[in-house]
Amino acid sequence: MKPLEETLTKPKEVHEILQQLTEEGEKQHKRSNASLSLSAFGAGLEISFSVLLMGAMYTMFNQQLSESGMHLAISICYPLGFLFVIIGKSELFTEHTTVAVLPILAKSASYTSLFRIWGIVLLANLVGLFIFCCILATLAVDMEIIKPEAYDHLASKLISHKWYNIAGSAVLAGWLMGLLGWLKTSATDTISRIFIIILVTFVIGVAGLHHSVVGAVEMLAGTLTSPHIHFTDFLRFMALAVPGNIIGGSIFVAVLKKSHTKEEDFDVQ
């Protein structure tokens, strides 16, 4: 057994991270539909706090800051919901694009189970965030916490791109979310995990990449409050962002990380 001090300070080996993530994925495959749904529903609510803070920031400082300054201020708000979800261990769809795939690669779970997890988690995320969007569109506006033009601004920035750019951006966002899962597993303490979450999700925010769940909050809030954002815009966004996130998390993280790990070092019990 390794000494406690070495365990706390020495970075984990690649095969140790892979094994831990695969075991975590196997647990998710064994969870009931009800358990997954409730956790993912909570994640949909919690992740939406990012958009609440982003909208409030835009409302307060849009007239005082330059365009680039406003973008930076909004990006700083982006990690909030991820901290609530990941540290709180709720189920977010973009985490499962990597974690749920690893047991498939290890041949300890089926594709049917994978599609079950993806379907349940994504749907429950969307239900949770839709409820929160109703709060954003009513309570937050009525209390003048957020002006409707803030939602229009956030949604317009997401959808005002060519379809292939949105798809490519979503691949990068999924890739980063997969790396986030990998990096936080390698961390040995909560402070390190918090730093990693903030760093990676800030990159997604400041680069304007298309995250299917946070983006869904922005798009739905815009749909409910802006005459310029339509439900067809939301559907277009989801049709491009979801597959892109899956490709980024599955191929560029799960497959690549698994492929360069020696098989003899990887033995899931």
Backbone hydrogen bonds, N-H to C=O, Kabsch-Sander energy under -0.5 kcal/mol:
donor,donor_aa,acceptor,acceptor_aa,energy
7,T,3,P,-2.2
8,L,4,L,-2.0
9,T,5,E,-1.4
10,K,6,E,-2.8
12,K,186,S,-0.6
17,I,13,E,-2.1
18,L,14,V,-2.5
19,Q,15,H,-2.2
20,Q,16,E,-2.3
21,L,17,I,-2.6
22,T,18,L,-2.3
23,E,19,Q,-2.5
24,E,20,Q,-2.2
25,G,21,L,-2.5
26,E,22,T,-2.4
27,K,23,E,-1.8
28,Q,24,E,-1.7
29,H,25,G,-2.0
30,K,26,E,-1.2
31,R,27,K,-0.6
31,R,28,Q,-0.9
36,L,32,S,-2.2
37,S,33,N,-2.5
38,L,34,A,-2.4
39,S,35,S,-2.0
40,A,36,L,-2.6
41,F,37,S,-2.6
42,G,38,L,-2.1
43,A,39,S,-1.8
44,G,40,A,-2.1
45,L,41,F,-1.6
46,E,42,G,-2.7
47,I,43,A,-2.9
48,S,44,G,-0.6
49,F,46,E,-1.6
50,S,47,I,-1.5
52,L,48,S,-1.8
53,L,49,F,-2.3
54,M,50,S,-2.5
55,G,51,V,-2.9
56,A,52,L,-2.1
57,M,53,L,-2.5
58,Y,54,M,-2.3
59,T,55,G,-2.4
60,M,56,A,-2.1
61,F,57,M,-2.2
62,N,58,Y,-1.8
64,Q,61,F,-0.7
65,L,61,F,-2.2
70,M,66,S,-2.8
71,H,67,E,-2.1
72,L,68,S,-2.1
73,A,69,G,-2.2
74,I,70,M,-2.4
75,S,71,H,-2.2
76,I,72,L,-1.9
77,C,73,A,-0.9
77,C,74,I,-0.7
78,Y,74,I,-0.8
78,Y,75,S,-0.6
80,L,77,C,-1.5
82,F,78,Y,-0.5
83,L,79,P,-2.2
84,F,80,L,-1.8
85,V,81,G,-2.4
86,I,82,F,-3.1
87,I,83,L,-1.6
88,G,83,L,-0.6
88,G,84,F,-0.9
89,K,86,I,-0.9
90,S,85,V,-2.7
92,L,90,S,-0.7
95,E,92,L,-1.3
96,H,92,L,-1.2
96,H,93,F,-0.6
97,T,93,F,-0.7
98,T,95,E,-1.2
99,V,95,E,-2.1
100,A,96,H,-0.8
101,V,98,T,-0.8
102,L,98,T,-1.5
104,I,101,V,-0.8
105,L,101,V,-1.8
106,A,102,L,-2.0
107,K,104,I,-1.1
108,S,103,P,-2.9
109,A,103,P,-0.8
114,L,110,S,-1.7
115,F,111,Y,-2.7
116,R,112,T,-1.7
117,I,113,S,-2.4
118,W,114,L,-2.7
119,G,115,F,-2.5
120,I,116,R,-2.6
121,V,117,I,-2.7
122,L,118,W,-2.3
123,L,119,G,-2.2
124,A,120,I,-2.6
125,N,121,V,-2.6
126,L,122,L,-2.3
127,V,123,L,-2.2
128,G,124,A,-2.4
129,L,125,N,-2.6
130,F,126,L,-2.1
131,I,127,V,-1.9
132,F,128,G,-1.8
133,C,129,L,-2.4
134,C,130,F,-1.7
135,I,131,I,-1.2
136,L,132,F,-2.5
137,A,133,C,-2.5
138,T,134,C,-1.0
140,A,135,I,-2.1
142,D,138,T,-3.3
143,M,139,L,-2.4
144,E,141,V,-1.4
145,I,140,A,-2.1
146,I,140,A,-1.9
150,A,147,K,-2.2
151,Y,147,K,-0.7
151,Y,148,P,-0.5
152,D,148,P,-1.8
153,H,149,E,-2.2
154,L,150,A,-2.3
155,A,151,Y,-2.7
156,S,152,D,-2.4
157,K,153,H,-1.7
158,L,154,L,-1.0
159,I,155,A,-2.0
160,S,156,S,-1.6
161,H,159,I,-1.3
165,N,162,K,-0.6
166,I,162,K,-2.1
167,A,163,W,-2.4
168,G,164,Y,-2.2
169,S,165,N,-2.6
170,A,166,I,-2.2
171,V,167,A,-1.8
172,L,168,G,-1.8
173,A,169,S,-2.2
174,G,170,A,-2.7
175,W,171,V,-2.4
176,L,172,L,-2.5
177,M,173,A,-2.2
178,G,174,G,-2.2
179,L,175,W,-2.4
180,L,176,L,-2.3
181,G,177,M,-1.9
182,W,178,G,-1.9
183,L,179,L,-3.2
184,K,180,L,-2.7
185,T,181,G,-1.2
186,S,182,W,-1.3
187,A,183,L,-1.1
193,R,189,D,-1.7
194,I,190,T,-2.6
195,F,191,I,-2.2
196,I,192,S,-2.3
197,I,193,R,-2.7
198,I,194,I,-2.5
199,L,195,F,-2.6
200,V,196,I,-2.6
201,T,197,I,-2.3
202,F,198,I,-2.0
203,V,199,L,-1.7
204,I,200,V,-1.6
205,G,201,T,-2.3
206,V,202,F,-3.4
207,A,203,V,-2.0
208,G,204,I,-0.5
208,G,205,G,-0.8
209,L,204,I,-2.2
211,H,209,L,-1.0
212,S,210,H,-0.5
215,G,211,H,-2.6
216,A,212,S,-0.8
217,V,213,V,-1.6
218,E,214,V,-2.1
219,M,215,G,-2.9
220,L,216,A,-2.7
221,A,217,V,-2.5
222,G,218,E,-1.9
223,T,219,M,-2.5
224,L,220,L,-2.3
225,T,221,A,-1.0
226,S,222,G,-2.9
229,I,226,S,-0.7
230,H,228,H,-0.5
233,D,230,H,-0.9
234,F,230,H,-1.5
235,L,231,F,-2.4
236,R,232,T,-2.3
237,F,233,D,-2.4
238,M,234,F,-2.5
239,A,235,L,-2.5
240,L,236,R,-1.2
240,L,237,F,-0.6
241,A,237,F,-3.1
242,V,238,M,-2.0
244,G,240,L,-1.4
245,N,241,A,-2.8
246,I,242,V,-2.2
247,I,243,P,-2.6
248,G,244,G,-2.6
249,G,245,N,-2.6
250,S,246,I,-2.8
251,I,247,I,-2.0
252,F,247,I,-1.1
254,A,249,G,-1.9
255,V,250,S,-2.5
256,L,251,I,-1.4
257,K,253,V,-2.7
258,K,254,A,-1.9
259,S,255,V,-2.3
260,H,256,L,-1.4
261,T,258,K,-1.1
262,K,260,H,-0.5
265,D,262,K,-1.3
266,F,263,E,-1.2
267,D,265,D,-0.7
